[in-house]
Amino acid sequence: MNILTIPLLIIAMLLFIILAFRWRLRRTRYKYQQTLNKYTSALIQPMTDLKRFARIAPYLLIKSMKIASASVMVLDRENHRYVVRAGEGDARELENYVLPEDSPLFSELLRRRHELRLAEAPSQIATQMRHLKATLILPTISESEYFKQPTLMTVLCLGPKLGGKPYTKDEIEFLNALASHATLSVEYAFIFEELRQHQAAIIQSEKLAAIGTTTAGVAHELKNPLTYLSTVAQLLPKKWDDPSFRKSVNELLPAEVQRMQLIVEGLLNYSRNKELALAQLDVKETIDKALALLAYDIRKCKVEIKLNFEHDKKAKADPNRLMQVFMNLIANAVQAMEVKGGKLLIETKNDQKEIFIFFSDNGPGIADKKVARIFDPFFTTKEGGTGLGLSICKKIIDEHSGALSVKSTEGVGTTFMVSLPAC
């Protein structure tokens, strides 16, 4: 062998090793990117179930990174604690394991806002990490207005790698990207879970808030017929023999009594807090009650109401819940037109299976970017609004196996469409 051949072979071998190492590194990064893409695609649609998130994350990480264990802890705000909602590998036995919210581990994660390794953790926190079978922990922190302050929602606890090697810089970057991608989905899931848990109380509080804002209007609407009845009662003994007086009473009294009855029944239906009770009902009656309750605001805002009822079927719905939806949609339309006034057209149609109710106003309309979020909890276009009204309306209609949608054009107006199963 030529003496020059040996160095060339050594150089070739070194180049081969370097290229093989770089190829393996690129392949590893590509694998991580694949996992991230797979995870992200699983979360394209906002989640409404924290259990699903808690199951997906540990499963994918165990499979892709070959680690001994993975688990997810979720904040339980009501009980001021974090609970292991799901675990894979050695962490399966940790499900339902609890740590108090004020534990040093969570305070440290909220302070750092990025990963925490067992090797660098203070002794008290390291003890907690060992209990969680974790050598690496990553936080998911929300800045949402829903929480009023930065809040640690979930904690991803990862055990050691099966080969015993430490997590690399690339792996840490991958995991941080994973946590970042997960934040929005976790926020949605967290909010929807809390809304489900406290649905009855939230719905009732929204009702009471709406009643509070319409109290003056309801009182005004009842005052007029009550004044008329009082006047009739005073004149009755003196003028009953007068034919024109009797004729006037016979024509006006039933209408005034019916008007009062409509307002009182509407108020009762709206304020009651009952379980969903589906029944056959005419949506016209519910719309009439909603309009009666909002009559004062409608006149004050100079809104003209046009009605076009073309349905001939009854809806399968809960009158109490449906009242809340109609009140909200009408009130929103009126408030949108309160500066310049306008028209609100309420139409109904039906086919063999569904009844459709349209609420169309010629107000200022809603921007496209806002329309996309109009049913999101706590998103509002009104100053001082809670942002819960439309999200609750959508949930109520979903419970009826119906649909609530919106179309809007800035400068032209907005239409909300409600569809309900027909009887």
Secondary structure, DSSP 8 states (H G I E B T S, - for coil): --TTHHHHHHHHHHHHHHHHHHHHHHHHHHHHHHHHHHHHHHTSS--S-HHHHHHHHHHHHHHHH-BSEEEEEEEETTTTEEEEEEEEEGGGGGTT-EEETT-HHHHHHHHH-S-EEGGGS-HHHHHHHHHTT-SEEEEEEE--GGGSS-EEEEEEEE--BTT-----HHHHHHHHHHHHHHHHHHHHHHHHHHHHHTHHHHHHHHHHHHHHHHHHHHHHHHHHHHHHHHHHHHHHHHHTT-HHHHHHHHHHHHHHHHHHHHHHHHHHHHH-------EEE-HHHHHHHHHHHTHHHHHHTTEEEEEEE---S-EEE-HHHHHHHHHHHHHHHHHHTTTT-EEEEEEEEE-SSEEEEEEEE-SS---HHHHTTTTSTT--SSTT--S-HHHHHHHHHHHTT-EEEEEEETTTEEEEEEEEEB-
